[in-house]
Structure formats: structure tokens, C-alpha cells
Amino acid sequence: MDSARAVISGASIAGLSAAYWLRRTGWEVTVVERAPSFRDGGQNVDVRGVAREVLARMGLFDAVKAQNTTETGTVLVDGSGNVRVELPSDGPDAATAELEVLRGDLARTILDDLPAGVEFVYGDQIDDVADGPDAVVVTLTSGRRLDADLLVIAEGVRSTTRDLVFGDRVNRRDLGITMVFGTIARTPADDDRWRWHNAVGGRQIHLRPDNRGTIRAILSYARGEDLTQLDRAAALAVVRERYRDAGWEAPRILDGFDTSDDVYLDRLTQIRMDSWHRGRVVLAGDAAWCVTPMGGGGASLALTSGYVLAAQLAGDGGLDAYEKWMRPLVDDVQKLPPGIERFAYPQTRFGLAVRGVADKVLMSRLLVPLTAKLTQVAQTDQPLPEMRVPKPME
């Protein structure tokens, strides 16, 4: 009997996890990635909760841990860079996680350990999907046709293939937050902590060390226009004006972004869907449920989704069981606390002062055990489904 065939669109964490586990359970796997080659680089991600066990089952826990960004803790600083409070740093799921790595390092580690036989198609993307009773037929922009038993869409929050297949079933929730990421030069004043500053006007400034001898910088602000349709120069001009008087390290970051080769700008958008599959097509990772950095745990959910999908397909549960297992984890992360935007992005000096008092209270010895739980995402009491010999899809 021929092996079942899967096409996976997207070669980041969700797509690679699905490729790893589907191939391990006997599937023929083809991964389609629109980028011309594998995408290294990217900002910090972490592996938390049940995803740590998934990584251990892959035999990659130590390899990922060895890629640590060198970040040792997280502090909130004032306009002079003085520490106001330090976030909880005990345990594997602290603000700076034990498995704190760059996105590209995590993805590369999985890529390098994929079982033999996974085919990659770079520099191409899906142009059409025909889902029939016997197969799903995928046509690429190049004209190549791929017949499969399953299409896994793992393209990310702005997935065009998801929109092609699921149309108006895709519910986008704009959080009104703009984030700009980039790599800048390290200076002697930088240390091994994630330093986070809030400025009046709903502006955040972040500096994080990496394992490359550079700094990963983030500017994040609330209640601005959507810049995702602007070119890089125009978008950065708007951001520069927004941060004109933000203080602390904002001028250095803005200057660094002007010459950085990996600046990425995003408008935080949650993806909410009542179902993640239709026929022989299934979603994984941000394409299905983007939780955004506001919720956290996106990489952990992506890593877990590939395992759960393959395990349920290899067993008797199928795509319904995959959704049932993953849904509680996703729902938990997507439920942002009421008022989180006002707390995280104070607009006025008074709001900033209130936030400062709240930070000290939350980090007090009495409340810090409760505060520490806020970073514990992708936690579940459900045991991971066991892998079994796969059966043909019905």
C-alpha cells in the first residue's frame, strides 16, 4: 500500500514540526515555502509548557537549549536605564524562559533533524487548492501540481492559502498594537538582560541580547495607524516621528533600524476560527490561531500542533481529535486579560505612574508567585496523545 501523502505550506516552526512528525509516522511529505531558501534569523521565541515535552520526544531538548540567546532575566527600567522592578526569573517558564532562542535557531534545529525523505520546494507558493473526495490537488504558482491526502497550511497570520480555502470563516481581531523588530549593534553598556521601558504615549522600548553578539530591539506602541501596507522607509519614518521624544534608547534603535537588514513590522492581529479544518485541508500554527506576542506562547503552540496532528492522524481521532486536543490551549492564550492594552501601554503620565505602582505591587514578595503564573502558557493537564502506526485517511 502506498504511503499517505501530505503537502505542508510553510517552513517555519509549525510546518517543520508537522513535517517531522508526519514523516516519522509514515507519511510522504512535501514542504512548500515561498521564500527562496530556508529563513534563518528572527526574534526571540521560547518553548514552554507541554511543548517542552514535545521537544524532548524529538530528542532535541539539549540541542535547542544550547542555542540559548544568553538572556538571563527581564527587568523594567526607567528613562535613565535604572531598574525599577525585576520580573520573576525562577523556573523554566519565567519571563525569560529556560528555552529562550531565536526563531531561526529553533527552526534550523528541527530542519537539521528531519527524518530522511522530506521534500522541500523553495521559491514557490500555492496558487490553487481543489479539495476532492479522493485527494486534495494543490497547484503552485510555478504550475507544478501536487496530489495529496492532506494539505497542512502553516503559513502564518496573513496566510493567503488559508484565506483561499476558508474565506469568510477567518475572523481577524486587530489588537491595535504596532511592533517593529530588528537587529542592532551591541554596545558596552548592554548586558545579558531583557530591558523593557515604557514611555508616555503608549510606547514600549525593548532591548534583548542574542547569541550573535548583537541586540534584538523592539519598538511597540498602541493606537496608531496600520503601517503594514507602507514600504519600509515610509513605515520607519512614521515610527521615528512617533518615538521622537520617547527617550531612553529610542534614538539608538531608530538609527540602528535604518541600516539593519532584518527589520520586520507587524500589526498584532489574532486569528480566531470556529474550525481549523475543512475536508482534507487543516491549519496549524499562526495561520489557525495567531495568539500574538500579547498572549505569548506562539512558538510553543506551533511546535505542539505538529505533534498532536500527526499523533491523531496515526490513531483513530483524525482532524476532529486534533482540534479537540489543541483548542483549550489556544483558547487559554487568546483570552487576554481585560484592560491589558491600557496596562501594557499607558498613554498619560498619570497612567504611567499608576503602572509603576502596580508593577511594584505585582513583584512584591506576596504576589510574585501569582505574577509568575502569567508567563506559564501552553500548560495542559491533557497527556500528549501517543503515536501509533498510521492508518489511511478516510
N, C-alpha and C positions, 0 to 999 in steps of 0.2 A: 504494500500500500504506500502511495506517495505521501510524503510529509505534508502537513498543513503549511500554507504559505502566508506570511504577513508582510505587509508594506508598512513601514513606520515613517511618518513625515516629521522631521525634526531630529537633529543630532545633538541636543543638549541633554540635560540630566534625565528628564522623563523619558525621552526617546531612547537614550542609551540604556537606561535601566530596563525598559521594555524589551529592547533588543537582546540584552544579556540573558534575561530570564526566559523569554520565549525560545531563544536558541537552546538554552540549557534543557528545556523541556521538549525539544524535538522539532521545533518549527524551522522552516526555511525563512530567513529574514532578509529583507532588503530595506535599507535606510536611505531616504531621500533627504538631502539637505541643500537648501538654496544657496548657501554660501559656497564659494569656490573651493574651500578646503575647511578642515576642522578649525573651529573657532576657539583659540586659546584666549587667555586674558579674562577680563571681567572683574566685578567687585566681590566683596565678601559674601559668602554663603556659609551656612552651618548645617551640621547633621545632628538632629535632636530626636528625642523620644524613640518611637518604635523604629525610626529609620536607622538608628544605631545598630539594632539587631539585624536589619536587612543588610547593612554594610558588612556586618560580621559574617552573615551567611554567604556573602560573596567572597569572603576571605580577604577583604580589602580594608579592614578597620585600621590596621597598623600603617598601611601604605598611605591612607588618607591623613591619618594623624601626623605622619612625617611631613606632610605638606602644610603644616600649620603656618598661619600668616605671621607668627611671632607676637601677636597681640596677647597681652596678659591680663587686661582688665578694662573697665569702662568708667570714665569719670565725666561729670558735668562741670564745666568751667565757666568763669565769669569773663567779662570783656578784656581782662588783663591776662587771661590764661590760668588764673588761680583756681584750684579745685574747690568747688562748692560742696559736692557730695560724690561719693563713690557708689556705683551700683553693685548689687550682690555679685560676688565672684566665686562663690563656693559651688562645687558640683559640676557635672558635665554639661548642664543646660543653663549655665549662668548667662548674663548678658553677653559676655564673651565666652562662647561655648568651647568645650574641650576640642571638638572637631570644627574649628573655625578655619576655613580655607577659601581660596579664590575659586570662583565658579569654574574657570577654565582648568584649574588643577584637579578639582573633583571630577569633572567630565573626562579629562585626559586619563585619569587613573582608571576609570571604568572602561574607556575606549581601549586602553592598552591591555586589558584583561578579558576582553570579549572572547567568547568561545569561537573557535575556528568556523569559518563558513558564513559569517555575516557580510553581506554585500553592501557597499556604500556607493551612492550616486551623488556626487557633489556638483554644485553649479546648476542645479535643475530644481523644478518645483512642480507641484500638482496643478494641472490646468482643468481637469475634469474628473468627476467621480460618477461611475454608473454602478449602482448597488443592485445586484440581481439575486435571484433565489439560489443560484449555484456558485456565484463568485462576485467579488467586487472588482470592477475594472477601473484602473487608475491610468489616466493619460497625462504624461508630463509635458511641460512646455516644449521640450525638445522633440516631441512627437512619439517618444517611446511609450509603449503600452505595457502595463504590469497587471497580470491577473492574480488575484489573491483570495484567500479565505477570510482575511481580516485586514482592515486598514486602521492603524493607530495614528491619530492626529495629535502630535506633541509639539506643535509649532510655537507656542507661547500665547500671550494675552491677545495679540492682534492677529490671530491665525486667520488667514484668508480661506484655507481649506475648510476649517470649521464653519465659517460663515457661508461657504458654498453649500455645504451639506445640511447644516442645521438652520440657516436663515434666521427667521424671526424668533426662534426659540432661544436665541442668545440674549441674555439680559446683562447689560453693562451698567455698572454703578460707578459713576465718576465721583471720586473722593475729594476732588478739588485741590489736590496736592501735586505740585511740580517738584521733581527731583532731577538734579543734574549730577552725574557721576564722571569722574575722570582720575587719571593718574598724574601726579605732580612730583617734582623733585623733593627729596628729603633734605632737611636742614639739621644742623647740630642741635637745635632746640627741640626737635621732635623726639618722642620717646616711644615706649612699647605699649602705650595705652590708646584705646579709642577715646578721643577727646571730643566732647559734644558741647556746643554753645548755642543758647537760644538768644536771639536778638528781638527787640521790639518790632512789630510789624509782621508777626507770624513767620519769622525766618529762623532756620536752623543752619548751623555750620558744623561739619564733621571732618575730622582727620583720623585716619586709621593706618597703622603700619602694615606693611606686607613683607613677604619673604623674598622680595626682589631688590630691596634697598631703596624703594620709593615709597610714596604715600598715596593711599587711596582717599580722595577727597569727595565730599558730598555737600551740595547746597540744596536745601529743601525748604519750600515755602508753601503757604496756604493762600487760597483766594486770589489766584492770578489767572490770566488768560491761558488757554491751551496753546502751547508752543510747538506741539508735535508736528504740525504741518509746515513750520518755517524751516529754512535751511539753517545750518549750524551757525553761521555768522550772525544772522538776524536773531536767532534764538538767544545766543550768548549776549548780544547787545541788550536785549530786554532784561536778561538776568543780571547783567552788570549794573544797569540802572536800578533794578530792584535792590541790589546789595550795596549801593553807592555809599551809604552811611551805616552799614551793619557792624563795622568794627571787627575786632579780633583778627582772624586770619583771612577774612574775606578778600582783601586786595590781592594777597598772595595766591589764593586759589583761583581767582578770576584771571590773573595774569598767567598762571600755570595752564588753565584750560585753553587759553588762546593758542598754545603750542602743543598741547597734549594730543596724542594720536588716537586716544580711545574714549573721547568724551561721548557720553550717552545721556540723552534727555528723555524723561518719561513723565507722563501724566498718569498718576495712580488710578487704576480702574479695576474694580473687582468684576469677575465674570461669575454670574450665577445662572445655573441651568437646572431645569426640573429633571432632566435625564442626560446622561453622558454618553449614551449610545443610541444608534438607530441602525437596524439591520445588521450589516457586517462592518459597521464603522463605529469606532469608540474613541473617546477623548481621554487624554492623560495630561497631568501637569497643569500649567497655567492656562492652556487652551480650554480646559474644562472648568477651572475654579479659581483663577488667579486670586490669591489672597492679599497680594501686595506686601511691601515691607512694613506697612502699618500693622498687619496681622502677624507677619513673620512665619517662618517655617515652610516657605515655598519649596526650597530645595529638598527638605525632608519629606514633604508630601509627594514631590515628583519621584524621588528615589523609591519611596514605598509603593507608589502606584504601579510601577513596572513589575515589582514582585507580586503584588496582590492580583494584578491582571493575569499574569502567567499562571499563578497557582490556581486561580478559579477556573481558568480555561482548561488546565490539565486535570482538574477534578470534575465534579458534576454541576458546579454552580453556574458557570458561564458568566456572561456580561452582567446579568442581574445581580449575581452574588458579588461581583467586583464592585458595583455601585453600592450595594448594601454595606459592604465592609468599609469602604472609603468614606462614605457620606458623613458619618459622625465626626471624623477627624476634620474634614473640610468645614462642616457647619460650625464647629467649635472655634476654628481660627477666623472664619469670616464674620463672626458676631463681635464686632468692635464695641468696646465699652461706650456707653452714652457720653457725649461731650468730649470724646477723645481728641477731636481736632482742636477745640478751644484750649484743652490742657496741653497738648503737644506743641501747639503753635500760637502762643499768646500774642494778641495784636497790640495791646496797650502796655504802658509802663506799669499800670496797676495790675494788669493780668500777669505780667512777668514777675512782679513782686509776689503775687499770690502763688504762682507756680513755684517760686523759690522756697516759700514756706512749706508748700505741700511736699516738695522734694525732700526736705529735711525730715519732715514727719514720716514720710514713707520709708526713708532709710534709717529711721531710728531703730534702736535695738528691739523695741517691742513689735514693730510692724515689719521689719525686714524679712522675716520668714514668709509672710504673706506676699510681700512685694516680689520676692524671688520666684513665686509661682507664676508671675506674669510672663516669664520667658520660657515656661515649660510648655511648649507646643508639640503637636504630633504625639501626644500621650494617649494611650488607649489601654483598656482592660481586656480588649479582644486579643486572643492569641493570633499570631500570624498564621494564615492557612498553610497547611503543609503541601509541598509539591508532590504531585503524583504523576504516573505515566499519563501523557495526554491522550485525549480522545478526539476524534474528528468533530469539528463543529457541526451542529445540526442546522 
